[in-house]
Amino acid sequence: MTYPTQPKASHFINGTYVEDDAGAPIDVIYPATGEVIAKIHSATRAIIGQALDAARAAQVEWAKMTGTERGRILRRAADIMRERNHDLSVLETWDTGKPYQETSVADATSGADALEYFGGMAATLAGQHIQLGEDWVYTVREPLGVCVGIGAWNYPTQIACWKGAPALACGNAMVFKPSETTPLSALKVAEILVEAGLPAGVYNVVQGLGDVGAALVSDPRVDKVSLTGSVPTGRKVYASAAAGMKHVTMELGGKSPMVIFDDADLDNAVSGAILGNFYSSGQVCSNGTRVFVQKGIREAFLARLTERLGKAVIGDPMDPDTSFGPMVSARQTEIVEGYIAKGVEEGARLVTGGKRLEREGFWLEPTVFADVTDDMTIAREEIFGPVMAVLDFEDETEVMARANDTEFGLAAGVFTRDLARAHRVAAGFEAGTCYINTYNDAPVEAPFGGAKQSGVGRENSAAAIEHYSQLKSVYVRMGDLEAPF
């Protein structure tokens, strides 16, 4: 069968599709069926060099444009993405296996939001005047140069835009490497940007495995690295970038706590737990996978959760009625199955799910464990699949100590009707992104990022500008200058 997903070529460099058959072949697999829907090639050294040279040359001219001119192009790209949301969402479903019900509202749309937001901000980027008596200092906000973005496989379109939009708004050029598991969507982002008027070479896409990412990160032509990925990968990338004193943004994983108090609205809490554990089949870095439920409502919570999970529609991801899709790959499915087995082995109570579905592709049931203790593997390690660990707690002091007892610090959430407690708990969380009576909302207007081992820097909002630009200070003396001799 011929699929409409085969790209014109593997890479997008200097405004056009580029192929190099000498690169290692990579099969693109549709997670819902396990079928190969496209074939691409990993970037060779020549391709990497071509992309970086194109970015370096184009960045100089791009930075000379006014912020208004740059912003106009980004906003035009956002408009095109919204006009093509259906086609982009279908491609994202092919790429990731996520249901169209989800991709049509959460993927290309959020990418367009980022392009629009930073497109509007581009004209506002400015320095400062500092008066020092007769003398004065002014600052100039300048681009960093060539930025490398390394994407993850769970939100390929969104991540391509979350990294690209602020980088381009500040006058940088970008070379983006998608995950080899989901390589298709970023090519369309690059294509749309050029169609919107972006000069050739300002946004490039190269494909490949970890060796391609490593080559990009270590290359002296690169000034900034932004990674979305796991903590182990982040440590390696951070160390490599540090060797070249490169700027970095690390958006890494987590094992985030969700704390549900007795007085919480039960259905809202269950909704938060579902969104924080089973959206995207649990493949979201900020998921609240340690669900602490106060003992007074534990059984009611588990009963309502099980009832709600029974309403999940598992089926063809292209069907708009389908609400739960497959895992992204056979390997990730095996990893999650290993964690489920570990949960049973260590004595957690399997409330629902836990099995692979008997169908083609990479399907696991939504899985809930109760009676989980803090020392169990499923409560300590990031699973990145549809597995929820429910833990009991007695009081606020106890649960806060346990919630923060982790090396991670990406996100955290609290459900309660007590307003004072809600803000007190949010203030006490050791996490970069927190939620009160909701979970996993990620508007472009709000900073997103982690604490501790979960990352460095912030994506989205005005805060991202600090991570894609630098300040130059200029001291101006108005009078004569004295010297000791």
N, C-alpha and C positions, 0 to 999 in steps of 0.2 A: 504493500500500500504506500502511496506517495502522500506525504503530509504537507500542509501549507506552511510548515514551520522551518523549512530549510532556509537559512539566510543566504544572501547573495554571495557572501564570503565570510570567513571567520572573524576578521578584524575590521575596524573602522578607523582609518588613519588619514589625517590631512584632508578631511572632507569627503572621503570616498571609501568604499569597501575594498579590502586588500586580502589576498590569499597567499599563503606560503605552504605548499603541500609537504615541505620537508619537516614541518612541525608534527609532533606526535598526534595521532588521531584521537578524538574524544567523541564518544557516543552521547547524544542527548536523549534521555529516556523519559517517557511520560509515566509519572508515578502511578497513575490510575490503572495502567495495564501492563507496565513493564516493557512496552514496545519502544524501539528506537525511532525517534521522530525527526532527528537531524544528526548530521555529522559535521564536526568542525576540527580545526587543527590548533594545537597549542602554539603559542608564539615562539619563534626562533629568536636567537640573538639579533639577527638582522631586523626582524619585525620590531623587537623591543627598541632597538636603536633608532629605527625609522620613526616610531611613535614619539620617542623622547625628543628627537631632533625637530620634528614637526611642532611639538608643543613648545619647545624653547624658542623657535623662530616666531611662531604665531603670538606668543604671550607678549612680546615687546610691543607689537602693534595694537593688540587688544587692550593693553594697559593704557595706551595713549588716548583711547576713546573716553568720552565723558561718562560718568556714571549713568546719566540719563540715557545715553545711547546704548550702553550695555544693558540697562534695565529694560529698555523697550524690546530688545531681542529676547530676553528671558521671559517677559510677559507674553510675547507672541508665541513662544514655544509652549507656554502653559495653556494658551487658548487652543492650540493645535492638539495637545494631549487630551484636553477635555472633549474636543470634537470627535476624537478617535478613541474615546474611552472604551467602547465596546470591543473593538479589535484588539486594543492593547490588553484588555482584561482577559480576552480569550487566549491571547498569547501567554499571558502570565499564568493562566491555568494550565496550559500545555507545559510550561516551563517548570512549574512548582507542584502541580497537582491540587493546589488549593481550589475550593469550590468557586465557581463564577459568582455565586451569591456574595462571596467575600471579596474577590479580586475587583469586582465591578464598583465597589464602594470604598475600598481601602488601599489600593495599590497605585494605579496610574493617577487616581484623583489626588492622593497625598503627594505624589511626585509633582503634579501640576501646582498644588498649593505651595510647595517649596519654591518652584520657579517663579510663581507670581509674587510671593512674599519677598524673596530676595531681589527680584527684579524691581519691586517698588522701593526697596531699601538702597539700591545701588547709588541713586542720585543723592542720598543723604549722608554718605560716608564723608567724613571731614575730620580735620585736625582741630587744634585748639590754639588760642592766643593767650600767652601768659605775660602780664606786664610786670617788669622788675625795675621800678623807678623809671629812669629814662630808657633803660635797655628793655628788651623783650625777647621772648622765645615763642616760636611757633612750631607746631608739630604737623607732620604730614602723614596721613595713613597710606601706606604703600602695599602693593601685593607682595606675596612671598616669592612667586615665580612659577615653577612647575610643581603641581601637586599630583601625587599618586593616590588614587582611591582604590581600596580593596574591599570588595563586597561579599556579603553572605548570601546563602541560597534561599532564605525565607521570604525576603521582600526585595527581589532584584531590581524592579523598576523604582520603587521608593528610595532605596539606598543609592542608586545611581544619581538620583536627583537631590537627595539630602546632602550628598557630598559635592555634587557638581554645582548646584545653585549658589551657595555662599562663596565657593571658590571663584566662580566666574564673575559674580557680582563685585568681588574685590579686585578683579583684573588679573587673576591667575589663569593659567592653562591647566588642563587636567588630562592625565592618562588613567583610565579606569579599567581595573581588571575584575570582571564578575567572578563569582564562584564557578568552577568548572561544571558543577551540577546544574546550574541554571544560567546558561550563557546567552540566552536569546534576547531578553527584554532590553538590556542595556544598549544593544545595537540600534534598537528603534529609538531610544532616547537620543543617541548621538545623531541619528538620521533627522529627527524632528528639530533638534537644535540648529543644524545646518540649514534646514528648510526655513527656519524662522529668521535666518540671517546671520547666524554665528560664523565668523571667519573660519576658514578651513584650518585645522590644526589646533584649535583652542580646546576641543573636547574629543578625545580619542579613546577607543576601546580596544584592548588586546585580551585575548583569551589565554588560558593556561592553568596549569597546576601550581603547586606551591613553589616550584623552582622559578616560575615566571614572576610570581610575587616577590620572591627573594631577590631576584635580579633587579627588579624595579626599585625596591626599597633601598638597596645598597648603591644604586647608581649615583655618581656625583652630580649628574644633571638635575636631580630631584631635590626640591627644597622642603617639601612637606609630604607627610604620609598620614592618611586617614584610613583606619581599619575598622570594619565591623566583623567580629569573629569570636572565637573562643578565647578563654584566658591563656591556655598554653600557647596558642598561635600568637596572641597579643604580646606575650613576654618575648618571643623570638623576634617579632617585628620591631618592637620597641627597642630592643638591644641593638638590632642592626641599624635602625634609624639614628640611635644615639651615637653610634660610632662616627657618623657623619654630621653630628650636631643638627639633625633635621628637626623641624617642627613636627609634632605628632598630635593626633587625636585618636584615642583608643576607645571604641564602644564595644565592650566585651560582655561576657555572660554573667549569670547570676543564679542565686538560689533564694529568691526573694520571699519574704514573709507577707502573708495576708492575715490580719488579726481581726477576728469577728467576735464582738462582745454580745452578751446575752440580750442587750436591748436593741440590737440591730434589726432592721427590717429584714425578715427572713428571705423573702423572694429577691430583694436587692442584693443581699449577701450571696445567695446562690448564683444570681446572675454574674456578680463579680468573680466568683470562683470559676464559673464556666468560661467567662471571657479571659480570665487569667491563667487557664490551664488547657482549654480545648480549642480555642480559636486557632486557626492555622495548624490544627492537629497538635497543638502544644508546642509548636516550633517557633517560639517567640522568646527572645533573650530576657525580657523584663518580666516574664511570667511569675505570678505569685504561687509557686509550687509547694511551699510550706504553708498550709492553711491551718492556722491556730484558731480553734473554735472553743469558746468558753463552755464549760461542762453543762451548764444549764440548758443549752440549746443544741448540744452535739447530736443527739439522736434525731431531733426534728430536722436539723440541717442535713444529715445524711439521708434521711427519708425523702426530703424534698429534692435534694440533689439527684438521687437515683431516679426519682420520678421524672425530673426534667431531662435527664440524659436519655431516658427512654424515648423522648420525642425527637432526638437527633435524627436527621434524615441522612442516611449513609447511602451514597449511590454515585451515579455519573457526575463528576465534577462540573461538567458543562450544563447540567440541568439546573436552572435557577432555584429549584426547590431543594436541592441538596445543600445541607448545612455542615457536613463533616466529611473531610476528604482523607486521602492517603498520606502516609509518610513520604518524604521527598525521595528516598532511595532505599535500595535493599540493605545497604550497610547501616543506615540510620535505623531502620526497622530492627535489625539484629541487635544494635546497641540498646535500644529501648526494651526489647524482649529480655535482654540480659538483666536490666534493672528490675523489671517486673519479677523475674525469677529470684533475684536477690531480695526483693521485698518479702516474698513468700518465705524464703529460706530464713530470713532474720526475724520472722514472727509477726509481721504486720498482717492485719485482717483485710483480706481482699473483699471489698464491698460490692464492686461491680466491674465488669470488663476483664482485661488481662489476657485476652486471646487474640491471635491473628485471625482475621476474617478469611473464610474460604472463597477467595476470588482472585482473579489476576491482579497483579500490582502489589503495592506495599501498604497493606491495610492492617491497622490495629484498632481494637475497640477502645473507646474512652474508658480509662481505668482509674479507680479510686481505691486507695488504701486508707484504713482507719487504724486506730491504736498504734500510730507511728510514734517512735521515740526519737529524741534528738540525735542519738548516736547511730541510728540506722543509715545505711548507705543511701537509701532513697531520700533521706532528709538532709544529707550532706552534699551530695554531688549533683551537678546539673545534668538532667536527663535529656532534655530537649525532645520531648514527645508527650503524648496525651496521658500523663500519669500524675495524679494528684495525691499528695500525702497530707492526711488530716491528723492534726495533733491536738490533744486536749490542753487546757490551761485553767488555772483557778482565778488569778487576779492580774492586774495590770503590771505590777512590779515584776512579777515572775515572767510574764510573757515578753516583756520588753528585753529582759536580759537574754532570754532564749532566742528571740527574733534577731538580735544583733550578734549572736554567737556564730558568726560565719565569716569566712575570708572575703565573701562577696558583699557588694553594696550597690547593686544597680537600682533596684526599685523596692517599694514596700507599700502596703495599703492597710487601711483600717476601716471597719464598718461599725458604726455606733450612732445612736441618736443624741448622745451627750456631746454637745458642741465643744465644751472646754476640754473634755477628754480627747476628742478627735484631734484638736490642734496640739495638745500636749504630746500625744503619741506620735503624730507626724514630726514634731520637733525632736523627739527622742530617737527616731529611726536613724540608723547609720547607713543612709542610702541617698543617692543623688536625685531620684525621681520618685515622689511619693503621691499617694492618692487617698482621698477621704470619700467614702461611700461611692466609690467607682473604682475601675481598674483598667489600665492599659490605654487610656486616652493619650494621644500623642499629637496634639495640634502643632503646626509649624511655629506658632507664636510662642510656644513654651520651650525652655531649654530641656534637652534630654541628654542624660549621661549618668555615669556611676561614680561611686566612691570605692575606697579600698582597692581590691583586686579587679573590680568591675570596670575600670577605665580611667582615662585621663582626658580632660577637656569636655566640651559640650557641643552637641549638634543642635541645629534649629535655633530660632529666636535671634535677637541681636547679639547674644553671647557668642554665636558661631563666628561672627565677624572678627572677633579677637583671635580666633584660631586660624584664620585664613588671611591675615594681614599683619603688618608690623608698623610701629610708629618711628618716624625719623624726627629728631629734635634739632631745631636750628636756632642758635643763640645769635641775637643781633645787638651789637654794641653801638650806641648812638654817639658816644663821645670819644675822646682820645684814649688810647690804650697805654698804660704804664707798664714798665718792666724793671726789674731790679738793677739791670745794667744794660 
